[in-house]
Amino acid sequence: MKKITDERLILKNLKSIRGAYTIQTLGILGILGYDWITRGSEAVFESPLWFIFIVSTTAGLFFSMDISVSHETPKRTPKKSLGISTIIIALISIAVGIFVSFSSKSDSINGLIVGGVLFIVVLIPYIYLYYLRTKQQD
Amino acid sequence: MDNRVKIARVQVNLTQQQLAEKVNVTRQTISLIEKGKYNPSLNLCLKICYAVNKTLDELFWKERD
């Protein structure tokens, strides 16, 4: 296929991809919904479609962060924002870790793992936001 | 958006197809620009200006309503 050089067609193509993505997402949600009704929630979480749905939604959220950062009016410096976010995430992760440690069927190692994973997973988007905010300031 | 692309193109004896080839777009895009139904990017505006030997002002400038 010939490479598209016409900017109008490039834009049209992007809009078509957006439409196709919406249809695909609705299809995935439809199949997952059907699975949920007929086979229960366990079957949904084991389905590879669930994995695709989560990965594509997360990717979509990360891409839209760039747009959110462009829209926001900066109240604090990016460094200060990241610092505050890190402290809050750390406090929440510690609280969750302690809760898991003291709950039945779990030990302190489990609490440490759950707290640590939660801290890292929640911190990653904030580090990306920090990167976008500093890039925007340049 | 109203513009004077069609007049300028006719002045330099170019067809829509020839202008389209010069600026790397399709004939339909040139047609839509001339009708004012598609707003080209600044980059494409400049390419059109170079192709018909006119300035941006001459082709696209419009007084505020």
N, CA and C atoms of all chains as a GROMACS GRO file, in nm:
protein
  609
    1MET      N    1   0.084  -0.121   0.000
    1MET     CA    2   0.000   0.000   0.000
    1MET      C    3   0.087   0.126   0.000
    2LYS      N    4   0.044   0.226  -0.079
    2LYS     CA    5   0.123   0.349  -0.088
    2LYS      C    6   0.111   0.429   0.043
    3LYS      N    7   0.223   0.493   0.081
    3LYS     CA    8   0.222   0.571   0.204
    3LYS      C    9   0.135   0.697   0.186
    4ILE      N   10   0.051   0.724   0.286
    4ILE     CA   11  -0.038   0.839   0.274
    4ILE      C   12   0.040   0.966   0.308
    5THR      N   13   0.040   1.063   0.214
    5THR     CA   14   0.110   1.189   0.242
    5THR      C   15   0.012   1.304   0.261
    6ASP      N   16  -0.113   1.279   0.222
    6ASP     CA   17  -0.215   1.384   0.233
    6ASP      C   18  -0.260   1.399   0.379
    7GLU      N   19  -0.237   1.520   0.435
    7GLU     CA   20  -0.270   1.541   0.577
    7GLU      C   21  -0.419   1.520   0.607
    8ARG      N   22  -0.503   1.554   0.510
    8ARG     CA   23  -0.649   1.536   0.532
    8ARG      C   24  -0.681   1.387   0.545
    9LEU      N   25  -0.617   1.306   0.460
    9LEU     CA   26  -0.643   1.162   0.464
    9LEU      C   27  -0.581   1.098   0.587
   10ILE      N   28  -0.466   1.152   0.631
   10ILE     CA   29  -0.403   1.099   0.753
   10ILE      C   30  -0.499   1.119   0.871
   11LEU      N   31  -0.557   1.239   0.876
   11LEU     CA   32  -0.652   1.272   0.983
   11LEU      C   33  -0.776   1.183   0.975
   12LYS      N   34  -0.823   1.162   0.852
   12LYS     CA   35  -0.941   1.078   0.829
   12LYS      C   36  -0.911   0.934   0.873
   13ASN      N   37  -0.790   0.890   0.840
   13ASN     CA   38  -0.746   0.755   0.876
   13ASN      C   39  -0.744   0.738   1.028
   14LEU      N   40  -0.692   0.840   1.097
   14LEU     CA   41  -0.686   0.836   1.244
   14LEU      C   42  -0.827   0.827   1.303
   15LYS      N   43  -0.919   0.904   1.241
   15LYS     CA   44  -1.058   0.901   1.290
   15LYS      C   45  -1.119   0.763   1.268
   16SER      N   46  -1.084   0.700   1.153
   16SER     CA   47  -1.137   0.564   1.126
   16SER      C   48  -1.082   0.466   1.228
   17ILE      N   49  -0.951   0.481   1.261
   17ILE     CA   50  -0.890   0.391   1.359
   17ILE      C   51  -0.960   0.407   1.494
   18ARG      N   52  -0.991   0.532   1.530
   18ARG     CA   53  -1.061   0.558   1.655
   18ARG      C   54  -1.197   0.488   1.657
   19GLY      N   55  -1.267   0.496   1.543
   19GLY     CA   56  -1.397   0.429   1.532
   19GLY      C   57  -1.383   0.279   1.546
   20ALA      N   58  -1.281   0.223   1.477
   20ALA     CA   59  -1.260   0.078   1.483
   20ALA      C   60  -1.224   0.034   1.625
   21TYR      N   61  -1.144   0.118   1.694
   21TYR     CA   62  -1.104   0.087   1.832
   21TYR      C   63  -1.226   0.085   1.924
   22THR      N   64  -1.315   0.182   1.902
   22THR     CA   65  -1.437   0.186   1.983
   22THR      C   66  -1.520   0.060   1.962
   23ILE      N   67  -1.536   0.019   1.835
   23ILE     CA   68  -1.614  -0.101   1.804
   23ILE      C   69  -1.548  -0.223   1.868
   24GLN      N   70  -1.414  -0.230   1.855
   24GLN     CA   71  -1.339  -0.344   1.911
   24GLN      C   72  -1.358  -0.352   2.063
   25THR      N   73  -1.348  -0.235   2.129
   25THR     CA   74  -1.363  -0.232   2.275
   25THR      C   75  -1.504  -0.276   2.315
   26LEU      N   76  -1.604  -0.226   2.240
   26LEU     CA   77  -1.742  -0.265   2.270
   26LEU      C   78  -1.760  -0.416   2.252
   27GLY      N   79  -1.695  -0.471   2.147
   27GLY     CA   80  -1.701  -0.615   2.122
   27GLY      C   81  -1.640  -0.693   2.237
   28ILE      N   82  -1.521  -0.650   2.281
   28ILE     CA   83  -1.453  -0.717   2.392
   28ILE      C   84  -1.541  -0.712   2.517
   29LEU      N   85  -1.596  -0.592   2.544
   29LEU     CA   86  -1.682  -0.578   2.663
   29LEU      C   87  -1.805  -0.667   2.652
   30GLY      N   88  -1.859  -0.678   2.531
   30GLY     CA   89  -1.976  -0.763   2.508
   30GLY      C   90  -1.943  -0.909   2.539
   31ILE      N   91  -1.829  -0.958   2.487
   31ILE     CA   92  -1.789  -1.097   2.509
   31ILE      C   93  -1.764  -1.121   2.658
   32LEU      N   94  -1.692  -1.026   2.721
   32LEU     CA   95  -1.663  -1.040   2.865
   32LEU      C   96  -1.792  -1.038   2.948
   33GLY      N   97  -1.884  -0.952   2.909
   33GLY     CA   98  -2.013  -0.944   2.978
   33GLY      C   99  -2.090  -1.075   2.966
   34TYR      N  100  -2.085  -1.131   2.844
   34TYR     CA  101  -2.154  -1.259   2.820
   34TYR      C  102  -2.090  -1.369   2.906
   35ASP      N  103  -1.955  -1.370   2.909
   35ASP     CA  104  -1.882  -1.468   2.991
   35ASP      C  105  -1.920  -1.454   3.138
   36TRP      N  106  -1.931  -1.330   3.183
   36TRP     CA  107  -1.963  -1.301   3.324
   36TRP      C  108  -2.100  -1.361   3.360
   37ILE      N  109  -2.196  -1.340   3.269
   37ILE     CA  110  -2.332  -1.388   3.295
   37ILE      C  111  -2.338  -1.540   3.290
   38THR      N  112  -2.273  -1.598   3.187
   38THR     CA  113  -2.288  -1.744   3.168
   38THR      C  114  -2.193  -1.827   3.254
   39ARG      N  115  -2.068  -1.776   3.274
   39ARG     CA  116  -1.969  -1.858   3.345
   39ARG      C  117  -1.915  -1.796   3.474
   40GLY      N  118  -1.957  -1.677   3.507
   40GLY     CA  119  -1.915  -1.614   3.632
   40GLY      C  120  -1.789  -1.530   3.618
   41SER      N  121  -1.757  -1.457   3.728
   41SER     CA  122  -1.646  -1.361   3.723
   41SER      C  123  -1.510  -1.429   3.707
   42GLU      N  124  -1.495  -1.549   3.762
   42GLU     CA  125  -1.365  -1.621   3.752
   42GLU      C  126  -1.325  -1.637   3.606
   43ALA      N  127  -1.422  -1.678   3.523
   43ALA     CA  128  -1.397  -1.702   3.381
   43ALA      C  129  -1.354  -1.572   3.312
   44VAL      N  130  -1.412  -1.460   3.354
   44VAL     CA  131  -1.378  -1.331   3.293
   44VAL      C  132  -1.233  -1.296   3.320
   45PHE      N  133  -1.191  -1.311   3.449
   45PHE     CA  134  -1.055  -1.271   3.484
   45PHE      C  135  -0.950  -1.366   3.426
   46GLU      N  136  -0.989  -1.487   3.391
   46GLU     CA  137  -0.895  -1.582   3.331
   46GLU      C  138  -0.886  -1.564   3.180
   47SER      N  139  -0.982  -1.495   3.122
   47SER     CA  140  -0.988  -1.480   2.976
   47SER      C  141  -0.873  -1.391   2.925
   48PRO      N  142  -0.809  -1.428   2.813
   48PRO     CA  143  -0.705  -1.342   2.755
   48PRO      C  144  -0.761  -1.208   2.708
   49LEU      N  145  -0.892  -1.209   2.677
   49LEU     CA  146  -0.955  -1.083   2.635
   49LEU      C  147  -0.953  -0.980   2.747
   50TRP      N  148  -0.965  -1.026   2.871
   50TRP     CA  149  -0.960  -0.937   2.988
   50TRP      C  150  -0.822  -0.871   2.996
   51PHE      N  151  -0.718  -0.951   2.970
   51PHE     CA  152  -0.581  -0.900   2.972
   51PHE      C  153  -0.563  -0.792   2.865
   52ILE      N  154  -0.615  -0.822   2.743
   52ILE     CA  155  -0.604  -0.724   2.632
   52ILE      C  156  -0.678  -0.596   2.669
   53PHE      N  157  -0.797  -0.612   2.727
   53PHE     CA  158  -0.879  -0.497   2.764
   53PHE      C  159  -0.806  -0.410   2.866
   54ILE      N  160  -0.747  -0.473   2.968
   54ILE     CA  161  -0.676  -0.398   3.073
   54ILE      C  162  -0.553  -0.328   3.015
   55VAL      N  163  -0.476  -0.400   2.932
   55VAL     CA  164  -0.354  -0.341   2.874
   55VAL      C  165  -0.390  -0.222   2.784
   56SER      N  166  -0.492  -0.239   2.697
   56SER     CA  167  -0.526  -0.130   2.606
   56SER      C  168  -0.586  -0.011   2.681
   57THR      N  169  -0.663  -0.038   2.786
   57THR     CA  170  -0.720   0.073   2.865
   57THR      C  171  -0.609   0.149   2.936
   58THR      N  172  -0.512   0.074   2.994
   58THR     CA  173  -0.400   0.138   3.063
   58THR      C  174  -0.318   0.223   2.965
   59ALA      N  175  -0.292   0.165   2.846
   59ALA     CA  176  -0.216   0.240   2.744
   59ALA      C  177  -0.292   0.367   2.707
   60GLY      N  178  -0.423   0.355   2.689
   60GLY     CA  179  -0.507   0.470   2.656
   60GLY      C  180  -0.499   0.578   2.763
   61LEU      N  181  -0.501   0.536   2.889
   61LEU     CA  182  -0.492   0.632   3.001
   61LEU      C  183  -0.357   0.703   3.001
   62PHE      N  184  -0.250   0.626   2.976
   62PHE     CA  185  -0.117   0.687   2.973
   62PHE      C  186  -0.107   0.790   2.859
   63PHE      N  187  -0.163   0.755   2.741
   63PHE     CA  188  -0.157   0.848   2.628
   63PHE      C  189  -0.236   0.975   2.658
   64SER      N  190  -0.350   0.958   2.728
   64SER     CA  191  -0.432   1.076   2.754
   64SER      C  192  -0.375   1.165   2.864
   65MET      N  193  -0.277   1.112   2.939
   65MET     CA  194  -0.214   1.194   3.045
   65MET      C  195  -0.146   1.316   2.984
   66ASP      N  196  -0.087   1.298   2.867
   66ASP     CA  197  -0.018   1.407   2.799
   66ASP      C  198  -0.114   1.523   2.776
   67ILE      N  199  -0.239   1.488   2.738
   67ILE     CA  200  -0.341   1.589   2.710
   67ILE      C  201  -0.385   1.654   2.842
   68SER      N  202  -0.402   1.572   2.947
   68SER     CA  203  -0.444   1.627   3.077
   68SER      C  204  -0.341   1.726   3.129
   69VAL      N  205  -0.212   1.693   3.114
   69VAL     CA  206  -0.105   1.781   3.163
   69VAL      C  207  -0.107   1.913   3.088
   70SER      N  208  -0.134   1.909   2.957
   70SER     CA  209  -0.139   2.033   2.879
   70SER      C  210  -0.254   2.122   2.924
   71HIS      N  211  -0.361   2.061   2.975
   71HIS     CA  212  -0.480   2.136   3.016
   71HIS      C  213  -0.466   2.196   3.155
   72GLU      N  214  -0.388   2.132   3.244
   72GLU     CA  215  -0.388   2.176   3.383
   72GLU      C  216  -0.311   2.307   3.403
   73THR      N  217  -0.356   2.383   3.504
   73THR     CA  218  -0.283   2.505   3.539
   73THR      C  219  -0.193   2.471   3.658
   74PRO      N  220  -0.060   2.481   3.639
   74PRO     CA  221   0.032   2.436   3.744
   74PRO      C  222   0.019   2.517   3.873
   75LYS      N  223  -0.008   2.446   3.985
   75LYS     CA  224  -0.017   2.514   4.116
   75LYS      C  225   0.115   2.497   4.191
   76ARG      N  226   0.178   2.380   4.169
   76ARG     CA  227   0.306   2.353   4.236
   76ARG      C  228   0.409   2.317   4.130
   77THR      N  229   0.536   2.313   4.171
   77THR     CA  230   0.639   2.268   4.077
   77THR      C  231   0.625   2.116   4.061
   78PRO      N  232   0.668   2.062   3.944
   78PRO     CA  233   0.655   1.917   3.923
   78PRO      C  234   0.723   1.835   4.033
   79LYS      N  235   0.838   1.886   4.081
   79LYS     CA  236   0.913   1.812   4.184
   79LYS      C  237   0.830   1.803   4.313
   80LYS      N  238   0.769   1.917   4.352
   80LYS     CA  239   0.690   1.921   4.474
   80LYS      C  240   0.568   1.829   4.460
   81SER      N  241   0.503   1.833   4.342
   81SER     CA  242   0.386   1.747   4.318
   81SER      C  243   0.424   1.601   4.332
   82LEU      N  244   0.540   1.564   4.272
   82LEU     CA  245   0.583   1.424   4.279
   82LEU      C  246   0.614   1.385   4.423
   83GLY      N  247   0.678   1.478   4.498
   83GLY     CA  248   0.712   1.453   4.638
   83GLY      C  249   0.587   1.426   4.721
   84ILE      N  250   0.487   1.514   4.706
   84ILE     CA  251   0.362   1.498   4.782
   84ILE      C  252   0.294   1.366   4.745
   85SER      N  253   0.288   1.338   4.613
   85SER     CA  254   0.223   1.214   4.567
   85SER      C  255   0.295   1.092   4.625
   86THR      N  256   0.430   1.095   4.622
   86THR     CA  257   0.507   0.981   4.673
   86THR      C  258   0.476   0.956   4.820
   87ILE      N  259   0.472   1.065   4.899
   87ILE     CA  260   0.445   1.050   5.043
   87ILE      C  261   0.306   0.989   5.065
   88ILE      N  262   0.205   1.043   4.993
   88ILE     CA  263   0.068   0.992   5.010
   88ILE      C  264   0.060   0.844   4.968
   89ILE      N  265   0.121   0.811   4.852
   89ILE     CA  266   0.117   0.672   4.804
   89ILE      C  267   0.188   0.580   4.904
   90ALA      N  268   0.302   0.628   4.958
   90ALA     CA  269   0.376   0.547   5.054
   90ALA      C  270   0.291   0.520   5.178
   91LEU      N  271   0.222   0.625   5.228
   91LEU     CA  272   0.137   0.609   5.347
   91LEU      C  273   0.025   0.509   5.321
   92ILE      N  274  -0.040   0.521   5.203
   92ILE     CA  275  -0.149   0.429   5.169
   92ILE      C  276  -0.096   0.287   5.158
   93SER      N  277   0.021   0.272   5.090
   93SER     CA  278   0.080   0.138   5.071
   93SER      C  279   0.115   0.076   5.205
   94ILE      N  280   0.171   0.157   5.297
   94ILE     CA  281   0.206   0.105   5.431
   94ILE      C  282   0.080   0.059   5.504
   95ALA      N  283  -0.025   0.144   5.494
   95ALA     CA  284  -0.153   0.109   5.560
   95ALA      C  285  -0.208  -0.022   5.505
   96VAL      N  286  -0.207  -0.034   5.372
   96VAL     CA  287  -0.260  -0.157   5.310
   96VAL      C  288  -0.172  -0.276   5.349
   97GLY      N  289  -0.039  -0.256   5.347
   97GLY     CA  290   0.056  -0.362   5.385
   97GLY      C  291   0.029  -0.411   5.527
   98ILE      N  292   0.011  -0.316   5.620
   98ILE     CA  293  -0.016  -0.351   5.761
   98ILE      C  294  -0.148  -0.427   5.772
   99PHE      N  295  -0.250  -0.376   5.700
   99PHE     CA  296  -0.382  -0.440   5.702
   99PHE      C  297  -0.373  -0.585   5.654
  100VAL      N  298  -0.298  -0.606   5.542
  100VAL     CA  299  -0.284  -0.741   5.487
  100VAL      C  300  -0.207  -0.831   5.586
  101SER      N  301  -0.102  -0.775   5.649
  101SER     CA  302  -0.019  -0.853   5.743
  101SER      C  303  -0.102  -0.907   5.859
  102PHE      N  304  -0.196  -0.819   5.910
  102PHE     CA  305  -0.272  -0.858   6.029
  102PHE      C  306  -0.402  -0.932   5.997
  103SER      N  307  -0.436  -0.936   5.867
  103SER     CA  308  -0.558  -1.009   5.834
  103SER      C  309  -0.531  -1.159   5.842
  104SER      N  310  -0.637  -1.234   5.857
  104SER     CA  311  -0.619  -1.380   5.872
  104SER      C  312  -0.568  -1.440   5.741
  105LYS      N  313  -0.506  -1.554   5.748
  105LYS     CA  314  -0.451  -1.629   5.635
  105LYS      C  315  -0.326  -1.562   5.574
  106SER      N  316  -0.282  -1.446   5.626
  106SER     CA  317  -0.165  -1.380   5.567
  106SER      C  318  -0.058  -1.361   5.673
  107ASP      N  319   0.068  -1.350   5.627
  107ASP     CA  320   0.177  -1.316   5.720
  107ASP      C  321   0.239  -1.183   5.678
  108SER      N  322   0.344  -1.143   5.752
  108SER     CA  323   0.402  -1.011   5.725
  108SER      C  324   0.469  -1.004   5.588
  109ILE      N  325   0.519  -1.118   5.538
  109ILE     CA  326   0.583  -1.118   5.404
  109ILE      C  327   0.479  -1.079   5.298
  110ASN      N  328   0.359  -1.139   5.311
  110ASN     CA  329   0.250  -1.107   5.218
  110ASN      C  330   0.219  -0.957   5.222
  111GLY      N  331   0.211  -0.904   5.341
  111GLY     CA  332   0.182  -0.761   5.359
  111GLY      C  333   0.287  -0.676   5.292
  112LEU      N  334   0.413  -0.717   5.308
  112LEU     CA  335   0.526  -0.643   5.248
  112LEU      C  336   0.516  -0.645   5.096
  113ILE      N  337   0.485  -0.764   5.043
  113ILE     CA  338   0.476  -0.778   4.897
  113ILE      C  339   0.360  -0.694   4.842
  114VAL      N  340   0.242  -0.708   4.906
  114VAL     CA  341   0.124  -0.634   4.858
  114VAL      C  342   0.149  -0.483   4.866
  115GLY      N  343   0.202  -0.438   4.980
  115GLY     CA  344   0.231  -0.295   4.998
  115GLY      C  345   0.333  -0.247   4.897
  116GLY      N  346   0.439  -0.326   4.878
  116GLY     CA  347   0.546  -0.288   4.784
  116GLY      C  348   0.497  -0.279   4.642
  117VAL      N  349   0.420  -0.380   4.601
  117VAL     CA  350   0.366  -0.382   4.463
  117VAL      C  351   0.272  -0.264   4.442
  118LEU      N  352   0.186  -0.240   4.540
  118LEU     CA  353   0.091  -0.129   4.531
  118LEU      C  354   0.167   0.004   4.516
  119PHE      N  355   0.272   0.021   4.598
  119PHE     CA  356   0.352   0.144   4.595
  119PHE      C  357   0.411   0.165   4.456
  120ILE      N  358   0.474   0.060   4.402
  120ILE     CA  359   0.540   0.072   4.271
  120ILE      C  360   0.439   0.098   4.159
  121VAL      N  361   0.331   0.018   4.160
  121VAL     CA  362   0.231   0.027   4.051
  121VAL      C  363   0.164   0.166   4.050
  122VAL      N  364   0.134   0.218   4.168
  122VAL     CA  365   0.066   0.349   4.173
  122VAL      C  366   0.166   0.462   4.146
  123LEU      N  367   0.292   0.440   4.184
  123LEU     CA  368   0.391   0.546   4.165
  123LEU      C  369   0.428   0.566   4.017
  124ILE      N  370   0.425   0.458   3.937
  124ILE     CA  371   0.467   0.468   3.796
  124ILE      C  372   0.392   0.579   3.720
  125PRO      N  373   0.257   0.584   3.725
  125PRO     CA  374   0.189   0.693   3.653
  125PRO      C  375   0.230   0.832   3.703
  126TYR      N  376   0.259   0.844   3.833
  126TYR     CA  377   0.298   0.975   3.887
  126TYR      C  378   0.437   1.015   3.838
  127ILE      N  379   0.525   0.915   3.822
  127ILE     CA  380   0.658   0.944   3.767
  127ILE      C  381   0.644   0.989   3.621
  128TYR      N  382   0.554   0.922   3.548
  128TYR     CA  383   0.529   0.960   3.409
  128TYR      C  384   0.471   1.102   3.403
  129LEU      N  385   0.379   1.134   3.496
  129LEU     CA  386   0.322   1.270   3.503
  129LEU      C  387   0.432   1.372   3.530
  130TYR      N  388   0.524   1.336   3.620
  130TYR     CA  389   0.637   1.425   3.653
  130TYR      C  390   0.720   1.452   3.527
  131TYR      N  391   0.744   1.343   3.450
  131TYR     CA  392   0.822   1.355   3.326
  131TYR      C  393   0.749   1.448   3.228
  132LEU      N  394   0.616   1.430   3.214
  132LEU     CA  395   0.539   1.513   3.121
  132LEU      C  396   0.538   1.660   3.165
  133ARG      N  397   0.524   1.681   3.298
  133ARG     CA  398   0.518   1.819   3.350
  133ARG      C  399   0.651   1.891   3.330
  134THR      N  400   0.762   1.819   3.356
  134THR     CA  401   0.894   1.884   3.338
  134THR      C  402   0.919   1.910   3.189
  135LYS      N  403   0.874   1.817   3.104
  135LYS     CA  404   0.891   1.834   2.959
  135LYS      C  405   0.812   1.956   2.910
  136GLN      N  406   0.694   1.974   2.971
  136GLN     CA  407   0.608   2.085   2.931
  136GLN      C  408   0.668   2.219   2.971
  137GLN      N  409   0.743   2.219   3.084
  137GLN     CA  410   0.803   2.344   3.132
  137GLN      C  411   0.919   2.391   3.044
  138ASP      N  412   0.982   2.295   2.973
  138ASP     CA  413   1.100   2.331   2.889
  138ASP      C  414   1.060   2.424   2.774
  139MET      N  415  -1.311   2.790   0.528
  139MET     CA  416  -1.247   2.922   0.529
  139MET      C  417  -1.227   2.971   0.384
  140ASP      N  418  -1.272   3.093   0.359
  140ASP     CA  419  -1.256   3.149   0.223
  140ASP      C  420  -1.109   3.172   0.191
  141ASN      N  421  -1.072   3.150   0.066
  141ASN     CA  422  -0.934   3.176   0.025
  141ASN      C  423  -0.930   3.203  -0.125
  142ARG      N  424  -0.809   3.237  -0.171
  142ARG     CA  425  -0.797   3.271  -0.314
  142ARG      C  426  -0.707   3.170  -0.387
  143VAL      N  427  -0.709   3.047  -0.343
  143VAL     CA  428  -0.624   2.943  -0.401
  143VAL      C  429  -0.661   2.916  -0.547
  144LYS      N  430  -0.791   2.910  -0.574
  144LYS     CA  431  -0.836   2.877  -0.710
  144LYS      C  432  -0.786   2.982  -0.812
  145ILE      N  433  -0.802   3.110  -0.774
  145ILE     CA  434  -0.760   3.218  -0.865
  145ILE      C  435  -0.610   3.207  -0.892
  146ALA      N  436  -0.533   3.190  -0.785
  146ALA     CA  437  -0.387   3.181  -0.798
  146ALA      C  438  -0.347   3.060  -0.882
  147ARG      N  439  -0.416   2.950  -0.864
  147ARG     CA  440  -0.384   2.828  -0.939
  147ARG      C  441  -0.411   2.848  -1.088
  148VAL      N  442  -0.524   2.911  -1.118
  148VAL     CA  443  -0.559   2.936  -1.259
  148VAL      C  444  -0.457   3.032  -1.321
  149GLN      N  445  -0.413   3.131  -1.242
  149GLN     CA  446  -0.316   3.229  -1.293
  149GLN      C  447  -0.185   3.165  -1.338
  150VAL      N  448  -0.145   3.059  -1.267
  150VAL     CA  449  -0.019   2.993  -1.306
  150VAL      C  450  -0.044   2.868  -1.393
  151ASN      N  451  -0.166   2.860  -1.446
  151ASN     CA  452  -0.203   2.751  -1.538
  151ASN      C  453  -0.180   2.611  -1.482
  152LEU      N  454  -0.225   2.591  -1.362
  152LEU     CA  455  -0.214   2.456  -1.304
  152LEU      C  456  -0.353   2.399  -1.288
  153THR      N  457  -0.366   2.270  -1.312
  153THR     CA  458  -0.494   2.205  -1.282
  153THR      C  459  -0.491   2.164  -1.135
  154GLN      N  460  -0.607   2.126  -1.083
  154GLN     CA  461  -0.612   2.081  -0.942
  154GLN      C  462  -0.518   1.962  -0.924
  155GLN      N  463  -0.518   1.872  -1.022
  155GLN     CA  464  -0.435   1.752  -1.013
  155GLN      C  465  -0.286   1.789  -1.009
  156GLN      N  466  -0.247   1.883  -1.094
  156GLN     CA  467  -0.105   1.923  -1.099
  156GLN      C  468  -0.061   1.989  -0.968
  157LEU      N  469  -0.148   2.077  -0.916
  157LEU     CA  470  -0.115   2.141  -0.788
  157LEU      C  471  -0.108   2.036  -0.676
  158ALA      N  472  -0.201   1.942  -0.681
  158ALA     CA  473  -0.205   1.836  -0.579
  158ALA      C  474  -0.073   1.757  -0.580
  159GLU      N  475  -0.026   1.725  -0.700
  159GLU     CA  476   0.099   1.648  -0.711
  159GLU      C  477   0.217   1.729  -0.659
  160LYS      N  478   0.214   1.860  -0.687
  160LYS     CA  479   0.325   1.945  -0.641
  160LYS      C  480   0.334   1.953  -0.489
  161VAL      N  481   0.220   1.951  -0.423
  161VAL     CA  482   0.220   1.967  -0.277
  161VAL      C  483   0.194   1.835  -0.202
  162ASN      N  484   0.198   1.725  -0.276
  162ASN     CA  485   0.186   1.591  -0.215
  162ASN      C  486   0.054   1.564  -0.144
  163VAL      N  487  -0.056   1.609  -0.206
  163VAL     CA  488  -0.187   1.573  -0.151
  163VAL      C  489  -0.274   1.519  -0.266
  164THR      N  490  -0.397   1.483  -0.235
  164THR     CA  491  -0.484   1.433  -0.341
  164THR      C  492  -0.562   1.551  -0.404
  165ARG      N  493  -0.616   1.526  -0.523
  165ARG     CA  494  -0.691   1.632  -0.592
  165ARG      C  495  -0.812   1.674  -0.509
  166GLN      N  496  -0.872   1.576  -0.442
  166GLN     CA  497  -0.992   1.604  -0.361
  166GLN      C  498  -0.960   1.706  -0.252
  167THR      N  499  -0.840   1.695  -0.194
  167THR     CA  500  -0.802   1.789  -0.087
  167THR      C  501  -0.792   1.931  -0.143
  168ILE      N  502  -0.729   1.945  -0.261
  168ILE     CA  503  -0.720   2.078  -0.323
  168ILE      C  504  -0.861   2.132  -0.351
  169SER      N  505  -0.947   2.045  -0.402
  169SER     CA  506  -1.084   2.086  -0.432
  169SER      C  507  -1.155   2.135  -0.304
  170LEU      N  508  -1.139   2.061  -0.195
  170LEU     CA  509  -1.203   2.100  -0.069
  170LEU      C  510  -1.145   2.231  -0.015
  171ILE      N  511  -1.012   2.249  -0.031
  171ILE     CA  512  -0.950   2.375   0.016
  171ILE      C  513  -1.007   2.492  -0.064
  172GLU      N  514  -1.017   2.476  -0.195
  172GLU     CA  515  -1.068   2.584  -0.280
  172GLU      C  516  -1.213   2.618  -0.246
  173LYS      N  517  -1.288   2.516  -0.208
  173LYS     CA  518  -1.430   2.541  -0.172
  173LYS      C  519  -1.443   2.595  -0.029
  174GLY      N  520  -1.331   2.594   0.044
  174GLY     CA  521  -1.333   2.641   0.183
  174GLY      C  522  -1.391   2.539   0.279
  175LYS      N  523  -1.392   2.411   0.236
  175LYS     CA  524  -1.451   2.308   0.322
  175LYS      C  525  -1.347   2.233   0.403
  176TYR      N  526  -1.220   2.259   0.377
  176TYR     CA  527  -1.115   2.196   0.457
  176TYR      C  528  -1.010   2.301   0.492
  177ASN      N  529  -0.974   2.310   0.619
  177ASN     CA  530  -0.872   2.404   0.663
  177ASN      C  531  -0.735   2.337   0.661
  178PRO      N  532  -0.649   2.374   0.566
  178PRO     CA  533  -0.518   2.309   0.561
  178PRO      C  534  -0.428   2.354   0.675
  179SER      N  535  -0.328   2.272   0.705
  179SER     CA  536  -0.230   2.310   0.808
  179SER      C  537  -0.142   2.423   0.752
  180LEU      N  538  -0.073   2.491   0.840
  180LEU     CA  539   0.015   2.602   0.796
  180LEU      C  540   0.120   2.548   0.698
  181ASN      N  541   0.168   2.428   0.727
  181ASN     CA  542   0.269   2.365   0.642
  181ASN      C  543   0.216   2.348   0.499
  182LEU      N  544   0.093   2.300   0.487
  182LEU     CA  545   0.034   2.279   0.354
  182LEU      C  546   0.005   2.413   0.286
  183CYS      N  547  -0.039   2.513   0.366
  183CYS     CA  548  -0.063   2.647   0.312
  183CYS      C  549   0.066   2.699   0.247
  184LEU      N  550   0.178   2.683   0.318
  184LEU     CA  551   0.306   2.731   0.266
  184LEU      C  552   0.342   2.659   0.136
  185LYS      N  553   0.322   2.527   0.134
  185LYS     CA  554   0.355   2.450   0.013
  185LYS      C  555   0.272   2.502  -0.106
  186ILE      N  556   0.144   2.530  -0.080
  186ILE     CA  557   0.058   2.581  -0.188
  186ILE      C  558   0.108   2.718  -0.235
  187CYS      N  559   0.146   2.803  -0.137
  187CYS     CA  560   0.198   2.935  -0.171
  187CYS      C  561   0.322   2.923  -0.260
  188TYR      N  562   0.415   2.834  -0.222
  188TYR     CA  563   0.538   2.816  -0.302
  188TYR      C  564   0.502   2.768  -0.442
  189ALA      N  565   0.402   2.680  -0.452
  189ALA     CA  566   0.366   2.620  -0.581
  189ALA      C  567   0.304   2.723  -0.676
  190VAL      N  568   0.233   2.821  -0.621
  190VAL     CA  569   0.167   2.920  -0.708
  190VAL      C  570   0.233   3.058  -0.701
  191ASN      N  571   0.350   3.063  -0.639
  191ASN     CA  572   0.429   3.187  -0.627
  191ASN      C  573   0.351   3.303  -0.566
  192LYS      N  574   0.287   3.276  -0.456
  192LYS     CA  575   0.214   3.382  -0.384
  192LYS      C  576   0.254   3.377  -0.237
  193THR      N  577   0.216   3.483  -0.164
  193THR     CA  578   0.245   3.483  -0.020
  193THR      C  579   0.122   3.431   0.056
  194LEU      N  580   0.143   3.401   0.181
  194LEU     CA  581   0.032   3.354   0.265
  194LEU      C  582  -0.079   3.459   0.269
  195ASP      N  583  -0.038   3.585   0.282
  195ASP     CA  584  -0.134   3.696   0.287
  195ASP      C  585  -0.220   3.698   0.162
  196GLU      N  586  -0.155   3.685   0.048
  196GLU     CA  587  -0.229   3.695  -0.080
  196GLU      C  588  -0.332   3.582  -0.095
  197LEU      N  589  -0.299   3.466  -0.043
  197LEU     CA  590  -0.391   3.352  -0.060
  197LEU      C  591  -0.491   3.336   0.053
  198PHE      N  592  -0.444   3.360   0.176
  198PHE     CA  593  -0.530   3.320   0.289
  198PHE      C  594  -0.573   3.432   0.383
  199TRP      N  595  -0.512   3.550   0.372
  199TRP     CA  596  -0.544   3.653   0.470
  199TRP      C  597  -0.689   3.700   0.457
  200LYS      N  598  -0.751   3.719   0.572
  200LYS     CA  599  -0.890   3.763   0.574
  200LYS      C  600  -0.904   3.866   0.685
  201GLU      N  601  -0.967   3.977   0.656
  201GLU     CA  602  -0.988   4.080   0.760
  201GLU      C  603  -1.082   4.025   0.867
  202ARG      N  604  -1.059   4.071   0.990
  202ARG     CA  605  -1.146   4.024   1.100
  202ARG      C  606  -1.290   4.066   1.076
  203ASP      N  607  -1.384   3.974   1.103
  203ASP     CA  608  -1.527   4.005   1.078
  203ASP      C  609  -1.575   4.114   1.173
   0.00000   0.00000   0.00000
